[in-house]
Amino acid sequence: MPVAFSRAIDNVPDRGGWSPLGRGRTELMPELDQALTIEERVKILLDVVEPGERVLVCTHDNPDPDSIASAFALGRLLEAKRGCTFTLTFGGVLGRAENRTMVRMLKLPLVPIHRVCFDDFDVVGLLDTQPEVTNHGLTPERTAGKKMICIDHHPTRPLSKEAAFADVGGDFKTTSTLLTRYLHAAGVEPDRELATALFYGIKSDTRDLGREVSDDDLWAYSHLVPRTDMPAVSAIEHPPLPRAYFTVLGKAIERAKVYESVAVCDLGRVYVPDLVPEVADKLVSAEGIRWAIVVGDYQENIYASLRVGDRRYSAGKLVREVIKKYPTGGAGGHGSMAGARLPYSERTKSPRGRTRARRKFLRELALATGLSAEVKAERFAPAPMDDNKPAPKNGAGWGPKTSASHPRVDKGSTIARAVDPKASTAAPNGAPPKTAPKTAPKTATKAATKTAPKTATKAATKGAPSTSKPSASASKRSI
């Protein structure tokens, strides 16, 4: 079970001006690491937030549906139970077409973080990430003197325990599941937009409940189904895609390499960072691939995404171990999926330098999977067939091996009857088969017979039932 944390301001060490509780709160909440029920956590949360306070709820950068939905749910919860006003904000971009469609169709009030005046808020919430991860815009300077709320399903980071309220880690596989539990425990009924957002957050983060789910995720999913706008979910999952997306996808297939069961790809520059995890999702779905590792270049940063299709391995643990070598980088994730962001150093300003830096990072991630450095690379996909070259002999690469001039024809099939008018056709109700009509034009019969392959004609004639009466000897033998 996840644990809820709340600490007195006197017990919080100085972290560069970041004061999670703020406003001199000194009441001590339940002890650290004490397992609490959902109802107890909600009560602690509502005790931390004063009625009427102004709340800023922040997602992680380049937010996914789980982060967006859970942030929206926290705002609605505090609005309903504490009369708070809230603002949703995000850093980075809404790059993925599905995410943009979700925000537009559900009319979610997301505001870019550069438009936010932090002096206007008393409380800041951080959803689906944690302060230490650095993939968000809540810097110590921006949050100084404000109460911090942190809710995340990813593994616990030390600094999260310093927040006025933190519910992190545990068995929940999505943050949307945790917020659905919060709403239910508080008696807040989600409207259609909020329910649809939470449902899609769970659906997308677990890949339709097929990836790392708990009993709580199953409960939340089924709880939200009757409250969800399913046509909206379908529209979100199948949005119009920009043409540039297909350019990146084609480049990914062309550049991807396979080392045993590890697929790797350097996308180079991408127009949105969300393309990196999207390509990783597609590569890991290929037959025989256990790991997919993709890197890309976006606005002075290397973005990396890892996917693993084997539950014995943890992508989050792997990427956190590798990123320790890079003090300026940040990483996060869990069992089957993880990501990292690494700023370019001062020595990598040239295009060649950036390419070397990306591929060095890609190599380190690949070797961390246990891959041997001696393994040779293979193309991810075979080279496309040249349409200008003649068809391969014996149908190689085109399906069953049959002669190009004499296609395989089943006896008595419609193809056999088409090429051989003498082939018999079965009569209904088990009646004896009839031969082809004698009224057929001779010219058509000759033409069809002339153009039919000999092997097909023989096969069809041999397989056609005889219309002559059985001889007496044959009758005696059958008796």
Disulfide bonds with the S-S distance in Angstrom:
none
